[in-house]
Amino acid sequence: MDATRLVLLITCCCFFRRLPAHPMDYDSSSEEDENHPAAMEQAGKNLNQVLQGDFAITKANFAYNSISQLPAYVFYKNLYRNLDRVQLGHNKIAHVDATAFKELQLLRTLDLSSNRIVRLETNSFRHNYRLQKLDLAFNSISFDPERPFLKSLSIKTLVLSHNRIIHLYDITFARMPNLQTLLLDGNPLYYVSRNCFVYSRRLQYVSLANTGVDRLMDSMFRTVPRLVDLANTTLAKKFEPPLRKVKAEQLVKLMDFERRIFGDEDDVDDDDT
């Protein structure tokens, strides 16, 4: 009887040994040929089938790694098509290909803060029709006077705090008509073009705190934005009590007051002559 049971046990073991392992239960250490190219290829195919099947990724956190670049189509559509939030902050990213995020049609929030990005292609997020929040704080970004920073009809919140921005040009935000919140605090900013917000009709809040801004044109804020943060700026220090957050219509009045008290440079020159 014991011999019969032993034969039956051996037969069952041999039978189940020939069955393909489930990709999630696969123990590579039990196979002698685990490093064989064919075995590795099959394991990759099994994993892809799992990811493309029931495993729907909606949020991915790649923060605090050593990622140095995002090449073309790095987010493969079939694997990451359901992503709506991606965190890539605190890496070493210096290059972002214009098509890196093209396949992420459901992407809503993207964090690229605390990296080494100097510039982005204007069309980098043109195909991300649902992208609403883009965080680029603590990089080394500056603006080109000859081209818009980004083309996007969906981005509502743009965080550019603590970069290397010194100028805001007329064309900088011309292709971001639905921008509502813009954070520029902590930049060495000292020049703001008169028409830099003309195309951003929905802009509600701009932070210029801790920048070098010492003079603004009242025409910039007659329509947008509704609220301007000027905390710890040269312009704010001219007034008592110090300005922090003021409504646009109040800012216009204060700038009129500034002209009466401090005068325009052109008026001073005319008086001297």
C-alpha positions in Angstrom: 0.0 0.0 0.0 2.8 2.4 0.9 4.5 1.6 -2.4 1.3 2.4 -4.3 1.0 5.7 -2.6 4.6 6.6 -3.3 4.2 5.8 -7.0 1.0 7.9 -7.1 2.8 10.8 -5.4 5.7 10.7 -7.8 3.4 10.6 -10.8 1.4 13.7 -9.5 4.6 15.6 -8.9 5.9 14.9 -12.4 2.5 16.0 -13.9 2.3 19.3 -12.0 6.0 19.9 -12.7 5.1 20.3 -16.4 2.4 22.9 -15.8 3.4 26.5 -16.6 3.8 28.6 -13.5 1.5 31.6 -12.9 3.5 34.8 -13.4 2.7 36.1 -10.0 3.6 32.8 -8.2 6.6 32.1 -10.2 9.7 31.2 -8.2 12.8 31.6 -10.4 15.1 30.0 -7.8 13.4 26.6 -8.4 14.4 26.5 -12.1 17.8 25.5 -13.1 17.6 27.5 -16.4 16.2 30.7 -14.9 18.7 32.8 -16.8 18.1 31.2 -20.1 17.1 33.9 -22.7 13.9 32.0 -23.7 12.8 31.7 -20.0 13.5 35.4 -19.3 11.5 36.4 -22.5 8.6 34.2 -21.4 8.6 35.7 -17.9 8.5 39.2 -19.4 5.5 38.2 -21.6 3.7 36.8 -18.6 4.3 40.0 -16.6 3.1 42.2 -19.5 -0.1 40.1 -19.7 -0.8 40.7 -16.0 -0.2 44.4 -16.3 -2.4 44.7 -19.4 -5.1 42.6 -17.9 -6.7 43.0 -14.5 -3.9 45.2 -13.0 -4.9 48.8 -13.8 -2.4 51.3 -12.6 -3.8 54.8 -11.9 -1.1 56.4 -9.7 2.6 55.9 -9.9 5.2 57.3 -7.5 8.8 57.3 -8.9 10.1 60.0 -6.4 13.4 59.9 -4.7 15.2 57.8 -7.2 18.1 58.5 -9.5 16.2 59.0 -12.8 18.2 61.3 -15.0 16.1 61.5 -18.2 12.7 60.7 -19.6 13.2 59.4 -23.2 10.6 59.2 -25.9 7.5 57.2 -25.1 8.9 56.1 -21.8 5.4 55.5 -20.5 4.2 52.7 -22.7 0.6 53.1 -23.6 -0.6 49.6 -23.0 1.1 49.4 -19.5 0.3 52.9 -18.2 -2.8 54.0 -20.1 -4.8 54.4 -16.9 -2.4 56.7 -15.1 -3.9 59.9 -13.8 -1.2 60.9 -11.3 2.5 60.6 -11.7 5.1 61.7 -9.2 8.7 62.1 -10.4 9.9 64.7 -7.9 13.3 64.6 -6.2 15.2 62.8 -9.0 18.0 63.9 -11.3 16.0 64.5 -14.4 17.7 66.9 -16.8 16.1 65.9 -20.1 12.4 65.3 -20.9 11.6 64.2 -24.4 8.7 65.9 -26.0 6.8 62.6 -26.4 7.6 61.2 -22.9 4.1 61.7 -21.6 2.2 61.6 -25.0 0.5 58.3 -24.3 -0.9 59.2 -20.9 -4.3 60.4 -22.1 -5.8 60.3 -18.6 -3.0 62.2 -16.8 -4.3 64.9 -14.5 -1.5 65.6 -12.1 2.3 65.6 -12.8 5.0 66.3 -10.3 8.5 67.0 -11.7 9.7 69.2 -8.8 13.2 69.1 -7.4 15.0 67.9 -10.5 17.5 69.5 -12.9 15.3 70.5 -15.8 16.5 73.6 -17.7 13.9 73.7 -20.4 10.9 71.8 -21.8 9.8 71.5 -25.4 6.8 73.7 -26.0 4.7 70.7 -27.2 5.7 68.5 -24.2 2.1 68.3 -22.9 0.1 69.3 -25.9 -1.5 65.8 -26.2 -2.3 65.5 -22.5 -5.8 66.9 -22.8 -6.7 66.2 -19.1 -3.6 67.5 -17.4 -4.6 70.1 -14.9 -1.7 70.5 -12.4 1.9 70.6 -13.4 4.6 71.1 -10.6 8.0 72.2 -11.8 9.2 73.8 -8.6 12.9 73.7 -7.7 14.4 73.2 -11.2 16.6 75.5 -13.3 14.0 76.7 -15.8 14.1 80.0 -17.6 12.0 81.4 -20.4 12.8 82.0 -24.1 11.7 85.4 -25.4 11.0 83.9 -28.8 8.6 81.0 -27.9 5.8 80.2 -25.5 6.8 78.2 -22.5 4.2 75.5 -23.1 1.2 74.8 -25.3 -1.7 73.4 -23.2 -5.5 74.0 -23.2 -6.0 72.0 -20.0 -3.4 73.1 -17.4 -5.0 75.2 -14.7 -2.3 75.2 -12.0 1.4 75.8 -12.9 4.0 75.7 -10.2 7.3 77.3 -11.2 8.6 78.3 -7.7 12.3 78.5 -7.1 13.6 78.3 -10.6 15.9 80.7 -12.6 13.2 82.9 -14.1 14.3 86.5 -14.5 11.9 87.6 -17.3 8.2 87.2 -18.1 7.7 88.0 -21.8 4.5 88.7 -23.8 4.6 85.3 -25.4 5.6 83.2 -22.3 2.0 82.1 -21.3 0.3 83.0 -24.6 -0.6 79.3 -25.3 -2.0 78.5 -21.9 -5.4 80.2 -22.0 -7.0 78.2 -19.2 -4.3 78.9 -16.6 -5.9 79.8 -13.2 -3.1 79.6 -10.7 0.5 80.6 -11.3 3.3 80.3 -8.7 6.5 82.2 -9.5 7.7 82.8 -5.9 11.4 82.4 -5.1 12.7 83.3 -8.6 15.2 86.0 -9.3 12.5 87.7 -11.3 12.8 91.4 -11.9 11.1 92.1 -15.3 7.4 91.5 -16.0 6.2 92.4 -19.5 3.2 94.6 -19.8 1.2 92.0 -21.8 2.4 88.8 -20.3 -1.1 87.9 -18.9 -3.2 89.2 -21.8 -4.0 85.7 -23.1 -4.6 84.2 -19.7 -8.1 85.5 -19.2 -9.0 82.9 -16.5 -6.0 83.6 -14.3 -7.1 84.2 -10.7 -4.0 84.0 -8.6 -0.3 84.9 -9.2 2.4 84.5 -6.6 5.4 86.9 -7.1 6.5 86.6 -3.5 10.2 86.6 -2.7 11.2 87.8 -6.1 13.0 90.9 -7.3 10.0 92.6 -8.8 10.1 96.3 -8.0 7.7 97.7 -10.5 4.5 96.6 -12.3 2.4 98.1 -15.0 -1.2 98.8 -13.9 -2.4 97.6 -17.4 -1.2 94.1 -16.6 -3.9 93.5 -14.0 -6.9 95.4 -15.2 -8.6 92.1 -16.2 -6.4 89.4 -14.6 -5.5 88.1 -12.2 -7.9 88.6 -9.3 -5.3 88.1 -6.6 -1.5 88.9 -6.5 0.9 87.8 -3.9 3.7 90.4 -3.5 5.1 89.3 -0.1 8.7 90.2 0.6 9.2 92.0 -2.7 10.9 95.4 -3.3 7.5 96.7 -4.5 5.7 95.6 -1.4 8.3 97.2 0.9 7.5 100.6 -0.5 4.1 100.6 1.3 3.1 100.6 4.9 1.7 98.2 6.1 3.6 95.7 3.9 1.7 94.1 1.1 1.1 90.4 1.1 -2.0 89.5 -1.0 -4.0 92.2 -2.6 -6.8 92.2 -5.1 -6.0 93.3 -8.6 -8.1 96.4 -8.5 -6.4 97.4 -5.2 -3.0 96.8 -6.8 -3.9 99.2 -9.7 -4.8 101.9 -7.2 -1.6 101.3 -5.2 0.5 101.6 -8.4 -1.3 104.8 -9.2 -0.3 106.0 -5.7 3.2 104.8 -6.3 3.5 107.0 -9.4 2.2 110.1 -7.5 4.7 109.5 -4.6 7.8 108.2 -6.3 7.0 109.6 -9.8 7.9 108.0 -13.2 11.5 108.3 -14.4 10.3 110.0 -17.6 8.5 112.7 -15.6 11.6 113.3 -13.4 13.8 113.7 -16.5 11.3 116.2 -18.0 11.2 118.2 -14.8 15.0 118.4 -14.6 15.3 119.7 -18.1 
